Amino acid sequence: MDSSKNAEKKITLHIMIEGGRTFTEEFVVKQKLQVVVNKTLENFSLTDVEKRNLTRADGSQLSDFKLTIEDLGLRDGETLRFLLKAAPKPDEPKKFA
């Protein structure tokens, strides 16, 4: 097997934000998740990264942006969700001591 091809292995990721808007890009698997986040922020002109959660389709949270795509085991064609964190539910009664 050609080892140089392996070093630059790329996968396509889809990153979805509110309204079902999706950004699709090819990434080298050795790149850090931070690169995916940065490209997504740039694509959608977002400035609220600290208000967002990055999750996989199964709901598992991706919070360590220093890990590589390969470390995280992301798959080719996978869709990630980069959505605003849910606000506390206002309909829950407040409990006072």
Secondary structure, DSSP 8 states (H G I E B T S, - for coil): --HHHHHT-EEEEEEE-GGG-EEEEEEETTSBHHHHHHHHHHHHT---GGGEEEE-TTS-B---TTSBHHHHT--TT-EEEEEE-----TTS-----
